[in-house]
Amino acid sequence: MNLTTDAAAAPYQDLGEVLRQRGVQEALRCLNAEVPHRYTAVFVLDGDLLRNLYMVDKLGEARPEQLAVVPLGSSFCQFVLRDGLLCTEDSREERLLDGSPYQGMVIAYHGVPLTHGDGRLAGTLCHFDLVRQSLSEAQFERLQQAGRLLSDPVLRAAAQGEGG
């Protein structure tokens, strides 16, 4: 699964509290600050497409245009939705991703699903980078917890045409 152990995980902010007080974008910003990855993002399903609803970039640059709307069939997210996760430090070495136009462009990718209250798949929450990055087991568990916590607010925002 390409995860490293992290005995001394950094203290985490209460994402639930950040979410309640400052919203999804700020919760993602806190989550992103805890990992080495440049980006933390939310993609929501829209038929055969994934729409980027939220993205945090440590460098503060605008979202790469090619990531605004991604065809599900060529995305890394399709494997998150199918398998319940995708963790790769280097997409160039991940045979599962062979044929994806994003393989080698997005190098590190760690993602978990977002679900509706009834369990239907709705999208993904992921950390990714343009260079090789690892994620500790504790950081991945935090990502999974954040996916569960953020699902409802993200889906409400998507239904209302919001996002960041």
VMD Tcl script that draws the C-alpha trace (Angstrom):
set ca {
  {0.00 0.00 0.00}
  {3.10 2.25 0.02}
  {2.53 3.65 3.51}
  {5.26 4.34 6.03}
  {4.97 4.06 9.79}
  {4.98 7.30 11.75}
  {5.48 6.78 15.46}
  {5.50 10.50 16.24}
  {2.54 11.82 14.27}
  {2.07 15.58 14.45}
  {-0.78 16.78 16.68}
  {-3.94 17.14 14.62}
  {-6.49 19.91 14.76}
  {-10.06 18.84 15.35}
  {-11.26 18.80 11.75}
  {-14.89 18.60 12.86}
  {-14.49 21.85 14.76}
  {-12.66 23.54 11.89}
  {-15.36 22.32 9.51}
  {-18.17 23.69 11.70}
  {-16.50 27.05 12.29}
  {-14.75 27.75 8.99}
  {-16.04 25.33 6.35}
  {-14.77 22.64 4.00}
  {-11.99 24.65 2.34}
  {-10.40 25.50 5.68}
  {-10.73 21.88 6.89}
  {-8.89 20.79 3.72}
  {-6.24 23.42 4.36}
  {-5.65 21.95 7.85}
  {-5.55 18.42 6.47}
  {-3.08 19.49 3.76}
  {-0.80 21.15 6.34}
  {-0.34 17.75 8.03}
  {1.15 15.98 4.98}
  {4.07 16.56 2.60}
  {1.82 16.55 -0.49}
  {1.37 19.81 -2.35}
  {-2.34 19.31 -3.05}
  {-5.40 18.10 -1.15}
  {-8.58 17.93 -3.21}
  {-12.18 16.80 -3.42}
  {-13.64 15.43 -6.64}
  {-17.36 14.66 -6.96}
  {-19.01 12.28 -9.40}
  {-21.10 13.82 -12.15}
  {-22.12 11.00 -14.47}
  {-18.97 9.83 -16.26}
  {-17.00 12.83 -15.02}
  {-15.32 13.92 -11.82}
  {-15.58 17.60 -11.00}
  {-13.00 19.21 -8.74}
  {-15.06 20.94 -6.06}
  {-12.28 21.93 -3.64}
  {-8.50 22.08 -3.92}
  {-5.77 23.30 -1.61}
  {-2.32 24.01 -3.05}
  {0.53 24.65 -0.62}
  {1.98 27.08 -3.17}
  {-1.31 28.97 -3.49}
  {-1.43 28.67 -7.27}
  {-4.62 28.37 -9.31}
  {-5.98 24.87 -9.92}
  {-4.40 23.21 -12.96}
  {-7.06 23.50 -15.68}
  {-6.67 19.83 -16.70}
  {-7.87 18.86 -13.20}
  {-11.08 20.95 -13.17}
  {-13.10 18.18 -14.84}
  {-11.62 14.71 -15.29}
  {-13.15 11.79 -17.23}
  {-13.83 9.05 -14.67}
  {-12.47 6.33 -16.97}
  {-8.99 7.89 -17.17}
  {-8.82 9.11 -13.57}
  {-6.96 7.77 -10.56}
  {-10.22 8.29 -8.66}
  {-11.88 5.41 -10.52}
  {-9.69 2.99 -8.54}
  {-10.54 4.70 -5.26}
  {-14.23 4.28 -6.08}
  {-13.76 0.66 -7.17}
  {-11.32 -0.53 -4.49}
  {-12.00 1.83 -1.57}
  {-8.55 3.47 -1.76}
  {-5.55 4.14 -3.93}
  {-2.11 4.75 -2.46}
  {0.94 5.28 -4.62}
  {4.13 7.17 -3.90}
  {4.99 7.15 -7.60}
  {2.35 6.60 -10.28}
  {5.06 5.78 -12.83}
  {5.69 2.54 -10.90}
  {2.00 1.64 -10.42}
  {0.93 -0.83 -13.14}
  {-2.73 -0.34 -12.18}
  {-2.46 3.17 -13.62}
  {-0.94 2.16 -16.97}
  {-2.80 3.95 -19.74}
  {-4.01 6.85 -17.61}
  {-3.05 10.22 -19.11}
  {-2.38 11.39 -15.53}
  {0.22 8.69 -14.85}
  {3.56 10.45 -14.61}
  {1.92 13.89 -14.42}
  {0.45 13.28 -10.97}
  {3.18 11.28 -9.25}
  {2.11 10.74 -5.63}
  {-1.57 9.99 -5.00}
  {-3.35 8.87 -1.84}
  {-7.15 8.85 -2.02}
  {-10.28 7.66 -0.23}
  {-13.94 7.65 -1.26}
  {-16.67 10.08 -0.28}
  {-20.10 8.50 0.13}
  {-23.72 9.47 0.47}
  {-25.40 8.65 3.79}
  {-26.79 5.45 2.27}
  {-23.32 4.29 1.22}
  {-23.50 5.18 -2.50}
  {-20.22 6.48 -3.88}
  {-20.14 10.23 -4.43}
  {-16.52 11.20 -5.05}
  {-13.02 11.21 -3.61}
  {-10.80 13.01 -1.15}
  {-7.12 12.84 -2.01}
  {-3.63 14.12 -1.35}
  {-1.46 14.30 -4.44}
  {1.76 15.79 -5.71}
  {3.83 16.23 -8.85}
  {6.79 14.59 -7.12}
  {7.22 11.37 -5.17}
  {5.70 11.54 -1.66}
  {4.91 8.98 1.00}
  {2.15 8.97 3.59}
  {2.42 7.42 7.04}
  {-0.19 4.96 8.27}
  {-1.40 7.58 10.76}
  {-1.70 10.18 8.00}
  {-3.65 7.75 5.83}
  {-5.99 6.91 8.72}
  {-6.49 10.65 9.18}
  {-7.39 10.93 5.46}
  {-9.94 8.12 5.86}
  {-11.47 9.82 8.91}
  {-11.60 13.12 7.03}
  {-13.37 11.40 4.13}
  {-16.11 10.22 6.46}
  {-16.36 13.61 8.15}
  {-16.39 15.67 4.95}
  {-18.78 13.55 2.85}
  {-22.03 15.22 3.95}
  {-20.83 18.86 3.85}
  {-19.14 18.32 0.49}
  {-22.25 16.74 -1.01}
  {-24.42 19.57 0.29}
  {-22.05 22.10 -1.29}
  {-22.07 20.19 -4.59}
  {-25.88 20.10 -4.62}
  {-25.96 23.86 -4.05}
  {-23.38 24.55 -6.76}
  {-20.75 25.68 -4.28}
  {-17.12 24.78 -3.94}
  {-13.76 26.43 -3.84}
}
mol new
graphics top color blue
foreach p $ca { graphics top sphere $p radius 0.5 }
foreach p [lrange $ca 0 end-1] q [lrange $ca 1 end] { graphics top cylinder $p $q radius 0.2 }
display resetview
